Amino acid sequence: MTKSIAAFIWIGGLIAWYIIRHPFQRRARAYAVKASLLDTREWALLGVATTGLFIIPGFYCLTGIPSALDRPFSPILAWSAFGPLLGALWLFRRSHRDLGRNWSVTLKLREQHELVKHGVYKFIRHPMYLSFFLLGISQFLLIPNWFAGTAGLVGAGLLFGLRAFREEQMMIDIFGEQYRSYMAETKRIIPWVI
């Protein structure tokens, strides 16, 4: 594998990411919103995650900037990115499918929102964040640049760290003891661990 092929694989992963999300995003517009935490903080977090996972690595793949922060390209590392990348895409799609009409890009609850506890949600409460972390790991392995390669993990970490607790509080406010019980039965982001 070459550095150019690794960049092509990364861009292909971003395209697949968009293809997965697009139909769910279109369908989500049809469902009325009951509660929303969409505010400046939410927009800022989504902007940081988008910048780290898409804009910075995309810019680097297309321009090679900032080349001063390049690290040696390793074909072995690039090949090892396939596992996390495929895992991220599978988990991203599965999370959307399991949530169905309950899904939204931002922190919103739909009319007749249901607490989803099946599929991947049977094991972890935030599989979509895990998919972001897996995408960030594959980004680091495919992109041999300290800034562009690590930007995804930083973006995903900030999104998760500053949003997950707020999201869980929103779910507690709506579902009460039912969500607390679900929290006791599942891990936050890594099955059987955390």
VEXKOLRO-530193 format. One record per residue: x, y negated, z of N, C-alpha, C in turn; residue in three letters. Coordinates in nm, 2 decimals, decimal comma, padded with zeros to 4 digits. Atoms other than C-alpha are relative to their C-alpha. Layout:
// VEXKOLRO-530193
    neast   nnorth      nup   caeast   canorth     caup    ceast   cnorth      cup   seba
        X        Y        Z        X         Y        Z        X        Y        Z    ALA
...
END
This chain:
// VEXKOLRO-530193
    neast   nnorth      nup   caeast   canorth     caup    ceast   cnorth      cup   seba
    00,08    00,12    00,00    00,00     00,00    00,00    00,09   -00,12    00,00    MET
   -00,07    00,12    00,00    00,11    -00,35   -00,07   -00,07   -00,11    00,07    THR
    00,06    00,12   -00,06    00,04    -00,69    00,09   -00,12   -00,05   -00,08    LYS
    00,11    00,04    00,08   -00,18    -00,78   -00,20   -00,12    00,09    00,01    SER
    00,10   -00,10   -00,01   -00,38    -00,46   -00,18   -00,07   -00,01    00,13    ILE
    00,06    00,02   -00,13   -00,43    -00,51    00,19   -00,09   -00,12    00,01    ALA
    00,08    00,12    00,00   -00,56    -00,86    00,13   -00,13    00,03   -00,08    ALA
    00,12   -00,04    00,08   -00,80    -00,72   -00,14   -00,09    00,08    00,09    PHE
    00,08   -00,08   -00,08   -00,92    -00,46    00,11   -00,07   -00,09    00,11    ILE
    00,06    00,09   -00,10   -00,98    -00,73    00,37   -00,11   -00,08   -00,06    TRP
    00,11    00,07    00,06   -01,18    -00,94    00,13   -00,12    00,09   -00,04    ILE
    00,10   -00,10    00,02   -01,37    -00,63    00,03   -00,09    00,03    00,12    GLY
    00,07   -00,02   -00,12   -01,46    -00,58    00,39   -00,09   -00,11    00,04    GLY
    00,09    00,11   -00,02   -01,59    -00,93    00,42   -00,12    00,00   -00,09    LEU
    00,11   -00,01    00,10   -01,80    -00,88    00,11   -00,10    00,10    00,05    ILE
    00,09   -00,10   -00,05   -01,94    -00,56    00,26   -00,08   -00,05    00,12    ALA
    00,06    00,06   -00,12   -02,01    -00,74    00,59   -00,12   -00,09   -00,04    TRP
    00,11    00,09    00,05   -02,22    -01,00    00,40   -00,11    00,08   -00,06    TYR
    00,10   -00,08    00,06   -02,40    -00,74    00,20   -00,08    00,08    00,10    ILE
    00,08   -00,07   -00,11   -02,50    -00,55    00,52   -00,09   -00,10    00,06    ILE
    00,08    00,09   -00,08   -02,62    -00,86    00,69   -00,12   -00,07   -00,08    ARG
    00,10    00,08    00,07   -02,81    -01,04    00,41   -00,14    00,05    00,00    HIS
    00,15   -00,04    00,00   -03,13    -00,83    00,39   -00,06   -00,01    00,14    PRO
    00,05    00,01   -00,14   -03,17    -00,83    00,77   -00,02   -00,15    00,03    PHE
    00,02    00,14   -00,02   -03,12    -01,21    00,77   -00,12   -00,05   -00,07    GLN
    00,12    00,04    00,08   -03,38    -01,26    00,50   -00,13    00,05    00,07    ARG
    00,12   -00,05   -00,06   -03,63    -01,04    00,68   -00,03   -00,07    00,14    ARG
    00,01    00,07   -00,13   -03,57    -01,21    01,02   -00,08   -00,13   -00,01    ALA
    00,08    00,13    00,01   -03,72    -01,53    00,89   -00,15    00,02    00,01    ARG
    00,14   -00,02    00,01   -04,06    -01,37    00,86   -00,06    00,02    00,14    ALA
    00,05   -00,03   -00,13   -04,09    -01,30    01,24    00,01   -00,13    00,09    TYR
    00,01    00,12   -00,09   -04,20    -01,58    01,48    00,09    00,01    00,12    ALA
   -00,09    00,01   -00,11   -03,96    -01,69    01,75   -00,08   -00,04    00,13    VAL
    00,06    00,03   -00,12   -04,08    -01,68    02,11    00,08   -00,08    00,09    LYS
   -00,10    00,07   -00,08   -03,77    -01,81    02,29    00,13   -00,01   -00,07    ALA
   -00,13    00,02    00,06   -03,44    -01,95    02,17    00,09   -00,08    00,09    SER
   -00,11    00,07   -00,07   -03,11    -02,06    02,32    00,09   -00,06   -00,10    LEU
   -00,08    00,06    00,10   -03,00    -02,22    02,00    00,03   -00,15    00,04    LEU
   -00,04    00,14   -00,04   -02,80    -02,53    02,11    00,14   -00,02   -00,06    ASP
   -00,13    00,04    00,05   -02,47    -02,70    02,04    00,10    00,11    00,04    THR
   -00,10   -00,10   -00,05   -02,28    -02,44    02,25   -00,01    00,13   -00,09    ARG
    00,02   -00,11    00,09   -02,44    -02,16    02,04    00,06   -00,02   -00,14    GLU
   -00,06    00,04    00,13   -02,35    -02,33    01,71    00,15    00,00    00,00    TRP
   -00,15    00,01   -00,01   -01,99    -02,39    01,83    00,06    00,14    00,01    ALA
   -00,05   -00,13   -00,01   -01,94    -02,03    01,93   -00,01    00,08   -00,13    LEU
    00,02   -00,07    00,13   -02,08    -01,90    01,60    00,10   -00,06   -00,10    LEU
   -00,10    00,06    00,08   -01,85    -02,15    01,43    00,14    00,05    00,02    GLY
   -00,14   -00,05   -00,04   -01,54    -02,03    01,62    00,01    00,14   -00,05    VAL
   -00,01   -00,13    00,05   -01,62    -01,67    01,54    00,01    00,01   -00,15    ALA
   -00,01    00,00    00,15   -01,68    -01,74    01,17    00,13   -00,05   -00,05    THR
   -00,13    00,05    00,04   -01,37    -01,94    01,15    00,11    00,11    00,02    THR
   -00,10   -00,10   -00,03   -01,16    -01,67    01,31   -00,01    00,13   -00,08    GLY
    00,02   -00,13    00,07   -01,31    -01,37    01,14   -00,01   -00,01   -00,15    LEU
    00,02    00,01    00,15   -01,37    -01,51    00,79    00,08   -00,11   -00,06    PHE
   -00,06    00,12    00,07   -01,24    -01,86    00,71    00,15    00,01    00,00    ILE
   -00,15    00,00   -00,01   -00,88    -01,84    00,84    00,06    00,12   -00,07    ILE
   -00,06   -00,11    00,08   -00,81    -01,49    00,71   -00,02   -00,01   -00,15    PRO
    00,03    00,01    00,14   -00,98    -01,56    00,38    00,09   -00,11   -00,06    GLY
   -00,09    00,10    00,05   -00,78    -01,88    00,34    00,14    00,05   -00,02    PHE
   -00,14   -00,05    00,00   -00,46    -01,70    00,42    00,01    00,10   -00,12    TYR
    00,00   -00,09    00,11   -00,54    -01,42    00,17    00,01   -00,06   -00,13    CYS
    00,00    00,07    00,12   -00,60    -01,67   -00,10    00,12   -00,09   -00,03    LEU
   -00,10    00,10    00,01   -00,32    -01,91   -00,03    00,14    00,04    00,05    THR
   -00,12   -00,04   -00,07   -00,06    -01,74    00,19    00,04   -00,10    00,11    GLY
   -00,03    00,10   -00,09   -00,07    -02,04    00,42   -00,07    00,04    00,14    ILE
   -00,13    00,05   -00,02    00,07    -02,06    00,69    00,11    00,11    00,00    PRO
   -00,10   -00,11    00,02    00,36    -01,85    00,57    00,11   -00,01    00,10    SER
   -00,11    00,00   -00,11    00,59    -01,97    00,85   -00,04    00,10    00,11    ALA
    00,04   -00,09   -00,11    00,39    -01,74    01,08   -00,02    00,15   -00,05    LEU
    00,01   -00,14    00,06    00,42    -01,43    00,85    00,09    00,09    00,09    ASP
   -00,08   -00,10   -00,06    00,54    -01,11    01,01    00,02    00,11   -00,11    ARG
   -00,03   -00,09    00,10    00,69    -00,82    00,81   -00,13    00,09   -00,03    PRO
    00,11   -00,08    00,04    00,42    -00,63    00,61    00,04    00,15    00,03    PHE
   -00,02   -00,14   -00,03    00,38    -00,27    00,73   -00,11    00,08   -00,07    SER
    00,10   -00,09    00,07    00,21    -00,02    00,49   -00,07    00,09    00,10    PRO
    00,06   -00,09   -00,10    00,15     00,21    00,79   -00,11   -00,07    00,08    ILE
    00,10    00,08   -00,07   -00,03    -00,06    00,98   -00,12   -00,03   -00,08    LEU
    00,11    00,03    00,09   -00,23    -00,15    00,68   -00,09    00,12   -00,02    ALA
    00,08   -00,12    00,02   -00,34     00,21    00,62   -00,08    00,03    00,12    TRP
    00,08   -00,03   -00,13   -00,44     00,24    00,99   -00,11   -00,09    00,02    SER
    00,11    00,09   -00,01   -00,68    -00,05    00,94   -00,13    00,06   -00,05    ALA
    00,13   -00,05    00,06   -00,93     00,17    00,75   -00,09    00,05    00,11    PHE
    00,08   -00,05   -00,10   -01,05     00,34    01,07   -00,09   -00,11    00,07    GLY
    00,07    00,11   -00,06   -01,14     00,01    01,25   -00,10   -00,07   -00,09    PRO
    00,08    00,07    00,10   -01,27    -00,15    00,93   -00,13    00,08   -00,03    LEU
    00,12   -00,08    00,02   -01,51     00,14    00,85   -00,08    00,01    00,12    LEU
    00,08   -00,01   -00,12   -01,61     00,17    01,21   -00,08   -00,13    00,02    GLY
    00,07    00,13   -00,02   -01,69    -00,21    01,22   -00,12   -00,01   -00,09    ALA
    00,11    00,01    00,09   -01,90    -00,19    00,91   -00,12    00,10    00,03    LEU
    00,11   -00,10   -00,04   -02,09     00,13    01,02   -00,07   -00,06    00,12    TRP
    00,06    00,05   -00,13   -02,15    -00,02    01,37   -00,09   -00,12   -00,03    LEU
    00,07    00,12    00,04   -02,26    -00,35    01,22   -00,13    00,03   -00,06    PHE
    00,12   -00,04    00,07   -02,51    -00,19    00,99   -00,10    00,07    00,10    ARG
    00,09   -00,07   -00,10   -02,64     00,05    01,26   -00,06   -00,09    00,10    ARG
    00,05    00,10   -00,10   -02,68    -00,23    01,51   -00,12   -00,07   -00,06    SER
    00,11    00,07    00,07   -02,90    -00,42    01,26   -00,12    00,09   -00,01    HIS
    00,11   -00,10    00,02   -03,10    -00,11    01,18   -00,08    00,03    00,13    ARG
    00,06   -00,03   -00,13   -03,16    -00,02    01,54   -00,08   -00,11    00,06    ASP
    00,08    00,11   -00,05   -03,27    -00,37    01,63   -00,12   -00,03   -00,08    LEU
    00,12    00,02    00,09   -03,50    -00,40    01,33   -00,05   -00,14    00,01    GLY
    00,06    00,13    00,00   -03,74    -00,69    01,37    00,05   -00,09    00,12    ARG
   -00,04    00,07   -00,12   -03,58    -00,79    01,70    00,13   -00,07   -00,02    ASN
   -00,13    00,06    00,03   -03,25    -00,90    01,54   -00,01   -00,14   -00,04    TRP
   -00,02    00,14    00,04   -03,14    -01,26    01,50    00,15   -00,04    00,01    SER
   -00,14    00,04    00,00   -02,81    -01,43    01,43    00,03   -00,07    00,13    VAL
   -00,02    00,07   -00,13   -02,85    -01,66    01,73   -00,08    00,06    00,11    THR
    00,07   -00,05   -00,12   -02,99    -01,60    02,08   -00,15   -00,04   -00,01    LEU
    00,14    00,02    00,01   -03,36    -01,57    02,00   -00,07    00,12    00,04    LYS
    00,09   -00,11   -00,03   -03,64    -01,35    02,12   -00,12   -00,02   -00,09    LEU
    00,11    00,00    00,09   -03,91    -01,27    01,87   -00,14    00,02    00,07    ARG
    00,13   -00,03   -00,05   -04,29    -01,26    01,93    00,00    00,16    00,00    GLU
    00,01   -00,15   -00,01   -04,36    -00,90    02,05    00,14    00,06    00,00    GLN
   -00,14   -00,05    00,00   -03,99    -00,85    02,11    00,00    00,12    00,09    HIS
   -00,02   -00,13   -00,07   -03,90    -00,50    02,23    00,14    00,01    00,05    GLU
   -00,13   -00,03   -00,05   -03,62    -00,39    02,44    00,05    00,13   -00,07    LEU
   -00,05   -00,11    00,08   -03,42    -00,16    02,21    00,10    00,08    00,08    VAL
   -00,09   -00,09   -00,08   -03,26     00,14    02,39    00,03    00,13   -00,07    LYS
   -00,03   -00,12    00,08   -03,22     00,39    02,11    00,12   -00,03   -00,09    HIS
   -00,11    00,02    00,09   -02,95     00,45    01,85    00,13   -00,03    00,08    GLY
   -00,13    00,04   -00,07   -02,62     00,29    01,94   -00,03   -00,08    00,13    VAL
    00,03    00,08   -00,13   -02,80     00,08    02,21   -00,03    00,10    00,11    TYR
    00,01   -00,10   -00,10   -02,85     00,41    02,40    00,13    00,00    00,08    LYS
   -00,14   -00,01   -00,06   -02,47     00,39    02,48    00,06   -00,13    00,05    PHE
   -00,06    00,13   -00,03   -02,38     00,02    02,48   -00,10   -00,11   -00,02    ILE
    00,10    00,11    00,01   -02,57    -00,30    02,52    00,04   -00,10   -00,11    ARG
   -00,05    00,09    00,10   -02,36    -00,50    02,27    00,08    00,06   -00,11    HIS
   -00,08   -00,06    00,11   -02,26    -00,29    01,97    00,04   -00,09   -00,11    PRO
   -00,04    00,09    00,10   -02,25    -00,58    01,74    00,13   -00,08    00,03    MET
   -00,13    00,06   -00,04   -01,98    -00,75    01,94    00,11    00,10   -00,01    TYR
   -00,10   -00,10    00,02   -01,79    -00,43    01,94    00,04    00,01   -00,15    LEU
   -00,04    00,00    00,14   -01,81    -00,43    01,56    00,08   -00,12   -00,04    SER
   -00,08    00,12    00,03   -01,67    -00,79    01,56    00,15    00,03    00,05    PHE
   -00,14   -00,04   -00,04   -01,37    -00,66    01,77    00,07    00,10   -00,09    PHE
   -00,06   -00,09    00,09   -01,32    -00,37    01,54    00,04   -00,07   -00,13    LEU
   -00,04    00,08    00,12   -01,32    -00,61    01,24    00,12   -00,08    00,03    LEU
   -00,12    00,08   -00,04   -01,07    -00,83    01,43    00,13    00,09    00,00    GLY
   -00,12   -00,10    00,00   -00,84    -00,52    01,48    00,04    00,03   -00,14    ILE
   -00,03   -00,03    00,13   -00,86    -00,43    01,12    00,07   -00,13   -00,07    SER
   -00,06    00,12    00,05   -00,78    -00,80    01,03    00,14   -00,01    00,04    GLN
   -00,14    00,01   -00,05   -00,47    -00,79    01,25    00,09    00,10   -00,08    PHE
   -00,07   -00,11    00,07   -00,36    -00,46    01,08    00,03   -00,03   -00,15    LEU
   -00,01    00,03    00,14   -00,42    -00,58    00,73    00,07   -00,13   -00,04    LEU
   -00,06    00,13    00,04   -00,30    -00,94    00,74    00,12   -00,02    00,08    ILE
   -00,13    00,01   -00,07    00,07    -00,97    00,83    00,04   -00,15    00,03    PRO
   -00,03    00,14   -00,04    00,05    -01,32    00,97   -00,05   -00,02    00,14    ASN
    00,04    00,01   -00,14    00,04    -01,40    01,34   -00,12   -00,09    00,02    TRP
    00,11    00,09   -00,01   -00,21    -01,68    01,30   -00,13    00,06   -00,06    PHE
    00,12   -00,05    00,07   -00,45    -01,54    01,04   -00,03    00,14    00,05    ALA
    00,03   -00,14   -00,05   -00,41    -01,18    01,17   -00,07    00,00    00,13    GLY
    00,06   -00,01   -00,14   -00,50    -01,26    01,53   -00,12   -00,09    00,01    THR
    00,11    00,09   -00,01   -00,76    -01,53    01,46   -00,14    00,07    00,02    ALA
    00,12   -00,07   -00,02   -01,04    -01,27    01,44   -00,02    00,05    00,14    GLY
    00,01   -00,05   -00,14   -00,97    -01,12    01,78   -00,03   -00,11    00,09    LEU
    00,03    00,11   -00,08   -00,96    -01,46    01,93   -00,14   -00,05   -00,02    VAL
    00,14    00,04    00,03   -01,29    -01,56    01,76   -00,10    00,09    00,06    GLY
    00,09   -00,10   -00,05   -01,46    -01,24    01,86    00,00    00,00    00,15    ALA
   -00,02    00,00   -00,15   -01,32    -01,26    02,22   -00,08   -00,12    00,06    GLY
    00,07    00,12   -00,05   -01,45    -01,62    02,26   -00,15    00,02   -00,01    LEU
    00,14   -00,02    00,02   -01,79    -01,53    02,12   -00,06    00,09    00,10    LEU
    00,05   -00,09   -00,10   -01,83    -01,23    02,34    00,01   -00,05    00,14    PHE
   -00,02    00,04   -00,13   -01,68    -01,38    02,65   -00,09   -00,12    00,04    GLY
    00,08    00,12   -00,03   -01,89    -01,70    02,63   -00,15    00,01   -00,03    LEU
    00,14   -00,01    00,04   -02,21    -01,56    02,50   -00,07    00,12    00,06    ARG
    00,07   -00,13   -00,04   -02,28    -01,20    02,62   -00,07   -00,02    00,14    ALA
    00,07    00,01   -00,13   -02,36    -01,30    02,98   -00,13   -00,09   -00,01    PHE
    00,12    00,08    00,02   -02,60    -01,57    02,86   -00,11    00,08   -00,07    ARG
    00,09   -00,09    00,07   -02,76    -01,32    02,63   -00,07    00,10    00,09    GLU
    00,05   -00,10   -00,10   -02,80    -01,07    02,91   -00,10   -00,07    00,10    GLU
    00,09    00,07   -00,08   -02,95    -01,34    03,13   -00,14   -00,03   -00,06    GLN
    00,13    00,02    00,08   -03,21    -01,42    02,86   -00,08    00,13    00,00    MET
    00,08   -00,13    00,00   -03,30    -01,05    02,84   -00,05    00,03    00,14    MET
    00,05   -00,02   -00,13   -03,33    -01,03    03,22   -00,12   -00,09    00,03    ILE
    00,11    00,09   -00,02   -03,56    -01,34    03,22   -00,12    00,05   -00,07    ASP
    00,12   -00,05    00,08   -03,79    -01,17    02,96   -00,04    00,13    00,05    ILE
    00,04   -00,14   -00,03   -03,77    -00,80    03,06    00,02    00,04    00,14    PHE
   -00,01   -00,02   -00,15   -03,68    -00,83    03,43    00,07    00,13    00,03    GLY
   -00,05   -00,12   -00,05   -03,63    -00,50    03,60    00,03    00,11   -00,10    GLU
   -00,02   -00,10    00,11   -03,66    -00,30    03,28    00,14   -00,02   -00,06    GLN
   -00,14    00,02    00,05   -03,34    -00,47    03,15    00,10    00,03    00,10    TYR
   -00,10   -00,03   -00,10   -03,16    -00,44    03,48    00,02    00,15    00,01    ARG
   -00,01   -00,14    00,00   -03,23    -00,07    03,47    00,08    00,05   -00,12    SER
   -00,08   -00,04    00,12   -03,10    -00,05    03,12    00,15   -00,04    00,01    TYR
   -00,13    00,04   -00,03   -02,79    -00,24    03,23    00,07    00,11    00,09    MET
   -00,06   -00,10   -00,09   -02,73     00,02    03,50    00,03    00,14   -00,07    ALA
   -00,02   -00,13    00,08   -02,76     00,31    03,24    00,10   -00,01   -00,11    GLU
   -00,09    00,02    00,11   -02,53     00,16    02,98    00,12   -00,08    00,04    THR
   -00,12    00,08   -00,01   -02,19     00,00    02,94   -00,02   -00,12   -00,09    LYS
    00,02    00,12    00,08   -02,15    -00,35    02,80    00,05    00,01   -00,14    ARG
   -00,05    00,00    00,14   -01,93    -00,29    02,50    00,07    00,12   -00,05    ILE
   -00,07   -00,13    00,04   -01,73     00,04    02,51   -00,07    00,11    00,07    ILE
    00,07   -00,11   -00,06   -01,93     00,36    02,57    00,08    00,07    00,11    PRO
   -00,05   -00,07   -00,12   -01,86     00,52    02,91    00,12   -00,07    00,07    TRP
   -00,12    00,07   -00,06   -01,58     00,26    02,99   -00,04   -00,13    00,06    VAL
    00,03    00,14   -00,04   -01,68    -00,11    03,00   -00,14   -00,04   -00,04    ILE
END
